[in-house]
Amino acid sequence: MVKRIFNHENTIYLLLLPSLAGLALFFLVPFGISMFYASIDNVVSRQFVGLTNLVNTWNNQAFRLAVRNTLTFMGVSIPLNMILALALALVLSPIGPRVRRVLMVFFILPLVIPSGSMVFFWRALIAVNGMFNRMFFVYDGTAMPTDWLNSPHALWFVIGIFIWKNVGFNMI
């Protein structure tokens, strides 16, 4: 009996069982539940509405703006991050090992800064009363303070922050 359970053919399935159970538990079951909820009107009455919820979501202007911003963010930040990381790596390559290590630590430092601290840092720079607005008031007394995160330039600030935080990791 023991030989039949642990032969070569059954061993493969026994070794695959934990992975398949994890796939089912953490991906397939939640995906099925999400598809069920997407096809009903609400969780109380559970009236089947088919693809109506998905069509309504697609026709929502806020959703379309989010999709456009996400695609712009990915299309700009990922290639730019890779190009800058490669350029930095090529610039640091011929430098001596001691100086290179110091510079690598300098570039990897944003990755280890806690997110909460990073929020305070960037808020101090780009908030309405932040450093960027103060610089504009010093050089141009007529400028009005700008809320950069509620402006058309917000996406570019987010891309810059993403690159600042991740370029060091990709460089190394």
C-alpha positions in Angstrom: 0.0 0.0 0.0 2.8 2.4 0.9 4.6 1.8 -2.4 1.4 2.6 -4.4 0.9 6.0 -2.8 4.6 7.1 -3.2 5.4 5.9 -6.7 6.8 8.4 -9.2 3.6 9.3 -10.9 1.8 10.1 -7.6 4.8 11.9 -6.2 4.5 14.6 -8.8 0.8 15.3 -7.9 1.6 15.3 -4.2 4.3 17.9 -4.7 2.0 20.0 -6.9 -0.9 19.8 -4.4 0.3 22.7 -2.1 0.9 25.0 -5.0 -2.5 24.2 -6.6 -4.2 24.6 -3.3 -2.6 28.0 -2.8 -3.5 29.0 -6.4 -7.1 28.0 -5.8 -7.4 29.6 -2.4 -5.7 32.9 -3.1 -6.5 33.5 -6.8 -9.2 31.3 -8.3 -11.8 31.5 -5.5 -11.4 35.3 -5.0 -11.5 35.8 -8.7 -14.8 33.8 -8.9 -16.3 35.7 -6.0 -15.3 39.0 -7.7 -17.0 37.9 -11.0 -20.1 36.9 -9.1 -20.3 40.3 -7.4 -19.7 42.1 -10.7 -22.7 40.3 -12.2 -25.3 41.1 -9.5 -26.9 44.4 -8.6 -26.1 44.3 -4.8 -25.3 41.8 -2.2 -28.8 41.9 -0.6 -31.1 41.2 -3.5 -28.5 39.5 -5.7 -30.4 40.2 -8.9 -28.4 39.1 -11.9 -27.5 42.0 -14.2 -24.9 40.5 -16.4 -22.4 42.9 -17.8 -24.4 46.0 -16.9 -22.0 46.9 -14.0 -19.0 46.5 -16.2 -20.5 48.7 -18.9 -21.5 51.4 -16.4 -18.0 51.3 -15.0 -16.4 51.7 -18.4 -18.8 54.7 -19.1 -17.8 56.4 -15.9 -15.5 59.4 -16.7 -13.6 59.0 -13.4 -12.8 55.4 -14.3 -11.6 56.4 -17.7 -9.4 59.2 -16.3 -7.9 56.6 -13.8 -7.2 54.2 -16.7 -5.6 57.0 -18.8 -3.5 58.2 -15.8 -2.4 54.6 -15.1 -1.4 54.0 -18.7 0.5 57.3 -18.9 2.2 56.6 -15.6 3.3 53.1 -16.7 4.2 54.2 -20.2 6.4 57.1 -19.0 7.8 56.0 -15.6 8.9 52.5 -16.4 10.9 53.2 -19.5 12.3 56.4 -18.0 13.3 54.5 -14.8 15.1 51.8 -16.8 16.9 54.3 -19.0 18.0 56.4 -16.0 19.1 53.4 -14.0 21.1 52.0 -16.9 22.7 55.5 -17.5 23.6 55.8 -13.8 25.0 52.3 -13.7 27.2 53.1 -16.8 28.4 56.4 -15.2 29.2 54.7 -11.9 30.9 51.7 -13.5 34.4 53.2 -14.2 34.5 55.0 -10.8 36.7 53.6 -8.1 35.1 51.0 -5.8 35.1 53.1 -2.6 33.4 56.1 -4.3 31.1 53.9 -6.2 29.9 52.2 -3.0 29.2 55.6 -1.4 27.2 56.7 -4.5 25.3 53.5 -4.7 24.2 53.9 -1.0 23.2 57.5 -1.9 21.0 56.3 -4.8 19.5 53.3 -2.9 18.7 55.4 0.2 15.2 56.6 -1.0 14.2 52.9 -1.2 14.7 52.4 2.6 13.0 55.6 3.7 9.6 54.7 5.3 6.7 55.8 3.2 5.3 58.0 6.0 8.5 60.0 6.2 8.5 60.3 2.4 5.0 61.8 2.4 6.1 64.5 4.9 9.2 65.2 2.8 7.4 65.6 -0.5 4.5 67.5 1.1 7.0 70.0 2.5 8.2 70.5 -1.1 5.0 70.5 -3.2 2.2 71.6 -0.8 0.5 75.0 -1.2 2.9 76.4 1.4 5.8 74.2 0.3 9.3 75.0 -1.0 8.4 75.0 -4.7 5.8 77.7 -4.1 8.2 79.7 -1.9 10.8 79.6 -4.6 8.3 81.0 -7.1 7.3 83.8 -4.8 10.9 84.8 -4.3 11.6 85.0 -8.0 8.2 86.2 -9.1 6.2 88.2 -6.6 3.0 88.0 -8.8 2.7 84.2 -8.7 -0.1 82.6 -6.8 0.6 79.5 -4.7 -0.2 76.3 -6.6 -1.6 73.1 -5.1 0.7 70.9 -7.2 -1.1 67.7 -6.3 -4.4 69.1 -7.5 -3.0 70.6 -10.7 -2.6 69.2 -14.2 1.1 68.6 -13.2 0.3 66.2 -10.4 1.0 63.1 -12.5 4.4 64.4 -13.4 5.2 64.9 -9.7 4.1 61.3 -9.0 6.3 60.0 -11.8 9.2 62.0 -10.5 8.7 60.6 -7.0 8.4 57.1 -8.3 11.7 57.4 -10.3 13.5 59.1 -7.4 12.4 56.2 -5.1 13.2 53.3 -7.5 16.0 54.3 -9.8 18.7 53.2 -7.3 17.4 49.7 -7.0 17.3 49.2 -10.7 20.7 50.8 -11.1 22.3 48.3 -8.6 
